[in-house]
């Protein structure tokens, strides 16, 4: 059984909200971004659909930054 809290591509924490029972009701960061299908297809078949990629491996860091509210100064 694989650890659903780890990125299948790099092994880092994937920050998946669904993998943590404390945050599962809020969903996952990946619901708010568009992941290029080529990124997912690059994963070996045995690693697909097992756990979320981390934002870095999903190549969505910029999308996540743009979705964050501006900092209060």
DSSP file (Angstrom, degrees, kcal/mol; ACC not computed):
  #  RESIDUE AA STRUCTURE BP1 BP2  ACC     N-H-->O    O-->H-N    N-H-->O    O-->H-N    TCO  KAPPA ALPHA  PHI   PSI    X-CA   Y-CA   Z-CA
    1    1 A X              0   0    0      0, 0.0     2,-0.2     0, 0.0     0, 0.0   0.000 360.0 360.0 360.0 134.2    0.0    0.0    0.0
    2    2 A X        -     0   0    0      1,-0.1     2,-0.7    48,-0.0     6,-0.0  -0.520 360.0-107.3 -89.2 158.5    1.4    3.4   -0.9
    3    3 A X    >   -     0   0    0     -2,-0.2     3,-1.6     1,-0.1    -1,-0.1  -0.766  23.6-158.4 -85.6 113.4    1.4    6.5    1.3
    4    4 A X  T 3  S+     0   0    0     -2,-0.7    48,-0.5     1,-0.3    15,-0.2   0.523  87.1  66.3 -74.3  -4.2   -1.3    8.8   -0.1
    5    5 A X  T 3  S+     0   0    0     14,-0.1     9,-2.5    46,-0.1    10,-0.5   0.483  92.0  77.0 -91.3  -3.1    0.4   11.8    1.7
    6    6 A X  B <  S-A   13   0A   0     -3,-1.6     2,-0.3     7,-0.3     7,-0.2  -0.860  87.3-111.3-113.0 143.6    3.5   11.5   -0.5
    7    7 A X     >  -     0   0    0      5,-3.4     4,-1.9    -2,-0.4    46,-0.2  -0.510  20.0-144.5 -66.6 127.7    4.0   12.6   -4.1
    8    8 A X  T  4 S+     0   0    0     44,-0.4    -1,-0.1    -2,-0.3    45,-0.1   0.700  96.2  50.9 -69.7 -16.3    4.4    9.6   -6.3
    9    9 A X  T  4 S+     0   0    0      3,-0.1    -1,-0.2    34,-0.1    44,-0.1   0.893 131.3   6.0 -86.4 -43.5    7.0   11.4   -8.5
   10   10 A X  T  4 S-     0   0    0      2,-0.2    -2,-0.2     3,-0.0     3,-0.1   0.586  88.8-121.9-120.3 -14.1    9.4   12.8   -5.9
   11   11 A X     <  +     0   0    0     -4,-1.9    -3,-0.1     1,-0.3     3,-0.1   0.427  67.0 130.8  86.7  -2.0    8.4   11.3   -2.5
   12   12 A X  S    S-     0   0    0      1,-0.1    -5,-3.4    -6,-0.1    -1,-0.3  -0.332  74.9 -76.1 -76.9 165.7    7.9   14.8   -0.9
   13   13 A X  B     -A    6   0A   0     -7,-0.2    -7,-0.3     1,-0.1    -1,-0.1  -0.435  40.1-154.4 -59.8 131.7    4.7   15.6    1.1
   14   14 A X        -     0   0    0     -9,-2.5    41,-0.2    40,-0.1    -1,-0.1   0.526  21.9-132.5 -92.6  -4.8    2.0   16.3   -1.5
   15   15 A X        +     0   0    0    -10,-0.5    14,-0.5     1,-0.2     2,-0.4   0.761  41.2 172.5  62.3  26.3   -0.1   18.6    0.7
   16   16 A X     >  -     0   0    0    -11,-0.2     4,-0.5     1,-0.2     3,-0.2  -0.541  26.7-158.0 -72.0 121.2   -3.2   16.6   -0.3
   17   17 A X  T  4 S+     0   0    0     -2,-0.4     3,-0.5     1,-0.2     6,-0.4   0.807  91.6  54.6 -68.0 -30.0   -6.2   17.8    1.8
   18   18 A X  T  4 S+     0   0    0      1,-0.2    -1,-0.2     8,-0.1     6,-0.2   0.776  99.5  60.3 -76.0 -25.6   -8.0   14.5    1.1
   19   19 A X  T  4 S+     0   0    0     -3,-0.2     2,-0.6   -15,-0.2    -1,-0.2   0.678  97.0  67.9 -75.4 -17.0   -5.2   12.4    2.4
   20   20 A X  S >X S-     0   0    0     -4,-0.5     3,-1.9    -3,-0.5     4,-1.0  -0.914  73.8-150.9-107.0 115.0   -5.4   14.0    5.9
   21   21 A X  T 34 S+     0   0    0     -2,-0.6     4,-0.3     1,-0.3     3,-0.1   0.771  95.3  62.6 -56.1 -25.8   -8.6   13.2    7.8
   22   22 A X  T 34 S+     0   0    0      1,-0.2    -1,-0.3     2,-0.1    -4,-0.1   0.760 118.2  25.3 -71.2 -23.7   -8.4   16.6    9.5
   23   23 A X  T X> S+     0   0    0     -3,-1.9     3,-1.7    -6,-0.4     4,-0.5   0.326  88.0 107.6-121.2   5.7   -8.7   18.5    6.2
   24   24 A X  G >< S+     0   0    0     -4,-1.0     3,-1.0     1,-0.3    -3,-0.1   0.805  74.7  60.7 -58.5 -32.3  -10.6   16.0    4.0
   25   25 A X  G 34 S+     0   0    0     -4,-0.3    -1,-0.3     1,-0.2    -2,-0.1   0.728 101.1  55.7 -69.0 -20.1  -13.9   18.0    4.2
   26   26 A X  G <4 S-     0   0    0     -3,-1.7    -1,-0.2     1,-0.3    -2,-0.2   0.591 103.0-137.3 -87.3 -11.6  -12.1   21.0    2.5
   27   27 A X    <<  -     0   0    0     -3,-1.0     2,-0.3    -4,-0.5    -1,-0.3  -0.463  30.4 -58.9  85.5-163.0  -10.9   19.1   -0.5
   28   28 A X    >   -     0   0    0    -11,-0.2     3,-1.8    -2,-0.1     4,-0.3  -0.862  33.5-117.6-123.9 154.0   -7.5   19.3   -2.1
   29   29 A X  G >  S+     0   0    0    -14,-0.5     3,-1.8    -2,-0.3     4,-0.2   0.797 110.3  70.3 -57.0 -29.1   -5.4   22.1   -3.6
   30   30 A X  G >  S+     0   0    0      1,-0.3     3,-0.9     2,-0.2    -1,-0.3   0.682  83.2  69.8 -68.6 -15.1   -5.5   20.2   -6.9
   31   31 A X  G <  S+     0   0    0     -3,-1.8    -1,-0.3     1,-0.2    -2,-0.2   0.690  98.4  52.0 -70.1 -17.2   -9.3   21.0   -7.3
   32   32 A X  G <  S+     0   0    0     -3,-1.8     2,-0.3    -4,-0.3    -1,-0.2   0.369 106.4  56.9-102.1   2.8   -8.3   24.6   -7.9
   33   33 A X  S <  S-     0   0    0     -3,-0.9     2,-0.6    -4,-0.2    27,-0.0  -0.814  74.7-119.5-131.2 168.4   -5.7   24.2  -10.7
   34   34 A X        -     0   0    0     -2,-0.3     2,-0.5    26,-0.1    29,-0.1  -0.957  25.8-158.3-110.2 118.1   -5.4   22.7  -14.1
   35   35 A X        -     0   0    0     -2,-0.6     2,-0.2    -5,-0.1    24,-0.1  -0.848  25.7-114.9 -98.4 127.8   -2.7   20.0  -14.3
   36   36 A X    >>  -     0   0    0     -2,-0.5     3,-1.5    22,-0.4     4,-1.1  -0.408  18.4-136.3 -59.5 125.0   -1.4   19.3  -17.8
   37   37 A X  H 3> S+     0   0    0      1,-0.3     4,-2.5     2,-0.2     5,-0.2   0.801 103.2  64.7 -55.1 -29.1   -2.4   15.8  -18.8
   38   38 A X  H 3> S+     0   0    0      1,-0.2     4,-1.2     2,-0.2    -1,-0.3   0.837  96.9  56.1 -64.0 -32.0    1.2   15.2  -20.1
   39   39 A X  H <4 S+     0   0    0     -3,-1.5     4,-0.4     2,-0.2     3,-0.2   0.930 111.1  42.9 -64.2 -45.0    2.5   15.6  -16.6
   40   40 A X  H >< S+     0   0    0     -4,-1.1     3,-1.2     1,-0.2    -2,-0.2   0.887 111.5  54.0 -69.1 -38.6    0.2   12.8  -15.4
   41   41 A X  H 3< S+     0   0    0     -4,-2.5    -1,-0.2     1,-0.3    -2,-0.2   0.737  97.9  66.0 -67.9 -22.0    1.0   10.6  -18.4
   42   42 A X  T 3< S+     0   0    0     -4,-1.2    -1,-0.3    -3,-0.2    -2,-0.2   0.704  83.9  92.1 -72.9 -18.9    4.7   11.0  -17.7
   43   43 A X  S <  S-     0   0    0     -3,-1.2     5,-0.1    -4,-0.4   -34,-0.1  -0.493  94.6 -99.3 -72.3 144.1    4.2    9.0  -14.5
   44   44 A X    >>  -     0   0    0     -2,-0.2     3,-2.3     1,-0.1     4,-0.8  -0.381  35.8-114.4 -59.1 144.4    4.7    5.2  -14.7
   45   45 A X  G >4 S+     0   0    0      1,-0.3     3,-0.8     2,-0.2    -1,-0.1   0.820 114.2  60.0 -52.9 -36.8    1.3    3.5  -15.0
   46   46 A X  G 34 S+     0   0    0      1,-0.2    -1,-0.3     4,-0.0    -2,-0.1   0.644 106.3  47.9 -71.0 -12.9    1.7    1.8  -11.6
   47   47 A X  G X4 S+     0   0    0     -3,-2.3     3,-0.9     3,-0.0     4,-0.5   0.556  88.6 105.3-101.0 -11.0    2.0    5.2   -9.9
   48   48 A X  T << S+     0   0    0     -3,-0.8     4,-0.1    -4,-0.8    -7,-0.0  -0.393  85.1   9.0 -73.3 146.9   -1.0    6.9  -11.5
   49   49 A X  T 3  S+     0   0    0      2,-0.2    -1,-0.2     1,-0.1     3,-0.1   0.747 102.1  98.1  60.3  27.9   -4.3    7.5   -9.6
   50   50 A X  S <  S-     0   0    0     -3,-0.9     2,-0.3     1,-0.5    -2,-0.1   0.723  92.4 -10.5-109.4 -36.9   -2.7    6.4   -6.2
   51   51 A X  S    S-     0   0    0     -4,-0.5    -1,-0.5   -46,-0.1   -43,-0.2  -0.978  78.2 -87.2-159.9 157.4   -1.9    9.8   -4.6
   52   52 A X        -     0   0    0    -48,-0.5   -44,-0.4    -2,-0.3     2,-0.1  -0.368  39.3-120.9 -67.1 146.8   -1.7   13.5   -5.5
   53   53 A X        -     0   0    0    -46,-0.2     2,-0.2   -45,-0.1   -23,-0.1  -0.450  35.2-103.9 -71.5 160.8    1.4   14.9   -7.0
   54   54 A X     >  -     0   0    0     -2,-0.1     4,-2.4     1,-0.1     5,-0.2  -0.528  35.9-104.3 -78.9 159.7    3.0   17.7   -5.0
   55   55 A X  H  >>S+     0   0    0      1,-0.2     5,-2.2     2,-0.2     4,-0.5   0.853 120.8  53.5 -54.9 -35.7    2.4   21.2   -6.5
   56   56 A X  H >45S+     0   0    0      1,-0.2     3,-1.0     2,-0.2    -1,-0.2   0.954 112.2  41.8 -66.0 -49.1    6.0   21.3   -7.8
   57   57 A X  H 345S+     0   0    0      1,-0.3    -1,-0.2     2,-0.1    -2,-0.2   0.820 112.4  54.8 -68.8 -29.9    5.8   18.0   -9.7
   58   58 A X  H 3<5S-     0   0    0     -4,-2.4   -22,-0.4   -23,-0.0    -1,-0.3   0.589 107.8-132.3 -75.9  -9.5    2.3   18.9  -10.9
   59   59 A X  T <<5S+     0   0    0     -3,-1.0    -3,-0.2    -4,-0.5    -2,-0.1   0.901  71.9 118.5  59.3  46.1    3.9   22.1  -12.3
   60   60 A X     >< +     0   0    0     -5,-2.2     4,-2.4    -6,-0.1     5,-0.2   0.189  23.6 115.6-125.1  15.3    1.2   24.4  -10.8
   61   61 A X  H  > S+     0   0    0     -6,-0.5     4,-2.3     1,-0.2     5,-0.2   0.903  81.0  49.0 -53.1 -44.7    3.1   26.6   -8.3
   62   62 A X  H  > S+     0   0    0      1,-0.2     4,-2.3     2,-0.2    -1,-0.2   0.889 109.5  51.9 -65.7 -39.0    2.3   29.7  -10.3
   63   63 A X  H  > S+     0   0    0      1,-0.2     4,-1.4     2,-0.2    -1,-0.2   0.908 110.7  48.3 -62.5 -41.6   -1.4   28.8  -10.5
   64   64 A X  H  X S+     0   0    0     -4,-2.4     4,-0.8     1,-0.2    -2,-0.2   0.897 110.6  50.6 -67.0 -39.9   -1.5   28.4   -6.7
   65   65 A X  H >< S+     0   0    0     -4,-2.3     3,-0.8    -5,-0.2    -1,-0.2   0.911 109.8  50.7 -63.2 -41.7    0.2   31.7   -6.1
   66   66 A X  H 3< S+     0   0    0     -4,-2.3    -1,-0.2     1,-0.2    -2,-0.2   0.794 107.7  54.0 -66.5 -28.4   -2.2   33.5   -8.4
   67   67 A X  H 3< S+     0   0    0     -4,-1.4    -1,-0.2    -5,-0.2    -2,-0.2   0.644  88.1  97.2 -81.8 -14.9   -5.2   32.0   -6.6
   68   68 A X  S << S-     0   0    0     -4,-0.8     3,-0.1    -3,-0.8     2,-0.0  -0.500  83.3-110.1 -76.2 142.1   -4.0   33.2   -3.1
   69   69 A X        -     0   0    0     -2,-0.2    -1,-0.1     1,-0.1     3,-0.1  -0.362  45.6 -90.0 -66.1 152.1   -5.5   36.4   -1.8
   70   70 A X        -     0   0    0      1,-0.1    -1,-0.1    -4,-0.1     2,-0.1  -0.289  49.2 -99.2 -62.6 148.5   -3.1   39.3   -1.7
   71   71 A X        -     0   0    0     -3,-0.1     2,-0.4     1,-0.1    -1,-0.1  -0.404  33.2-120.5 -69.1 142.0   -1.2   39.7    1.6
   72   72 A X              0   0    0      1,-0.1    -1,-0.1    -2,-0.1    -3,-0.0  -0.700 360.0 360.0 -83.3 131.9   -2.5   42.3    4.1
   73   73 A X              0   0    0     -2,-0.4    -1,-0.1     0, 0.0    -2,-0.0   0.399 360.0 360.0-111.5 360.0    0.1   45.0    4.8
